[in-house]
Amino acid sequence: MTEKTIKSANRVKDLGEVFTPKKIVNLMLNQPEITAKINDLHATFLEPSAGEGAFLVELLKRKLNVAKAQSKNVKEMQNNFLLALSTLYGIELMEDNVEMLVMNMSNAFQQIYYHTFDLQDQDIRVIKSANVIISANMAQGNALTHKTDTGDPIVFSEWKPVSRGKVQRTEYTFDSIIENGESIGAVQPEYEQMDLFADPEEDTSESQAKEYLPCKWEDIYKRKIK
Ligand SMILES: C[S@@+](CC[C@H](N)C(=O)[O-])C[C@H]1O[C@@H](n2cnc3c(N)ncnc32)[C@H](O)[C@@H]1O
């Protein structure tokens, strides 16, 4: 089947919208520096013009393979599946592309999840939590202005593994990540560096806003606030 890389001539003209064919995606992701990052389950990727996910979906598939290889038991593998997913971020301007992006990420995750785990180990909470991560990490917005269609700032969540197999979710504006670089501002009270652009020395705490409770990876879907 031929791959559809163009939706319309106008969209190519107005948005530069040409989707990357699988073969090129694979060639690019096979670069040794990229492979090294894929093999690091904590390394983050941001695709600022994500389209329907040509790169992010393939990155997800590869990272889930790494999660499989690096996990010692079912529980660790379930957590590592969600960790791997949580490191992938995208921004896309067009709403219809964002819908496809979210759907493609979700389908890829579920397909591999159900193929990997035996029936008795499958946990619907993992799928629900995966979908929350995907919705948070795949942002509709303009990567140049850092704003969404409604004029609000693009916000991303950091998913930081903390003790006892738990995860701490913290939200940051994309503006603060990009503009401050070394000292990113947060929309949440406690802010720490995202892996993406991290300076491990920096640690600041202020502001009053909702703060997510640390939780088990499979409970992310509950979105519990302090
Ligand atoms: C050349 S396509 C590449 C899509 C995808 N990365 C791929 O390889 O298939 C560029 C994409 O960027 C989106 N785009 C254009 N301007 C943008 C902007 N300012 N912010 C975010 N996305 C944008 C377009 O809608 C389009 O989906």
The ligand as a Tripos MOL2 file, in Angstrom:
@<TRIPOS>MOLECULE
LIG
   27    29     1     0     0
SMALL
NO_CHARGES

@<TRIPOS>ATOM
      1 C1          6.4720   18.5750    7.2490 C.3       1 LIG1
      2 S1          5.0780   18.1220    8.3040 S.3       1 LIG1
      3 C2          5.8800   16.8980    9.2720 C.3       1 LIG1
      4 C3          4.9650   16.1140   10.1530 C.3       1 LIG1
      5 C4          5.6500   14.9600   10.9170 C.3       1 LIG1
      6 N1          6.7520   15.4370   11.7040 N.3       1 LIG1
      7 C5          6.1620   13.9230    9.9620 C.2       1 LIG1
      8 O1          7.3680   13.7850    9.8240 O.co2     1 LIG1
      9 O2          5.3280   13.2250    9.3350 O.co2     1 LIG1
     10 C6          4.9850   19.5530    9.3410 C.3       1 LIG1
     11 C7          3.8680   19.5380   10.3630 C.3       1 LIG1
     12 O3          4.0190   20.6830   11.1960 O.3       1 LIG1
     13 C8          2.7600   21.2780   11.4360 C.3       1 LIG1
     14 N2          3.0340   22.6980   11.7110 N.ar      1 LIG1
     15 C9          3.2090   23.7050   10.8160 C.ar      1 LIG1
     16 N3          3.4840   24.8500   11.4730 N.ar      1 LIG1
     17 C10         3.4910   24.5580   12.7870 C.ar      1 LIG1
     18 C11         3.7100   25.3240   13.9620 C.ar      1 LIG1
     19 N4          3.9830   26.6300   13.9070 N.pl3     1 LIG1
     20 N5          3.6230   24.7070   15.1690 N.ar      1 LIG1
     21 C12         3.3460   23.3800   15.2470 C.ar      1 LIG1
     22 N6          3.1210   22.6020   14.1740 N.ar      1 LIG1
     23 C13         3.1980   23.1820   12.9510 C.ar      1 LIG1
     24 C14         1.9620   20.9950   10.2020 C.3       1 LIG1
     25 O4          0.5670   21.0080   10.4600 O.3       1 LIG1
     26 C15         2.4760   19.6140    9.8060 C.3       1 LIG1
     27 O5          1.6830   18.5950   10.3940 O.3       1 LIG1
@<TRIPOS>BOND
     1     1     2 1
     2     2     3 1
     3     2    10 1
     4     3     4 1
     5     4     5 1
     6     5     6 1
     7     5     7 1
     8     7     8 2
     9     7     9 1
    10    10    11 1
    11    11    12 1
    12    11    26 1
    13    12    13 1
    14    13    14 1
    15    13    24 1
    16    14    15 ar
    17    14    23 ar
    18    15    16 ar
    19    16    17 ar
    20    17    18 ar
    21    17    23 ar
    22    18    19 1
    23    18    20 ar
    24    20    21 ar
    25    21    22 ar
    26    22    23 ar
    27    24    25 1
    28    24    26 1
    29    26    27 1
@<TRIPOS>SUBSTRUCTURE
     1 LIG1         1 GROUP 0 **** ****
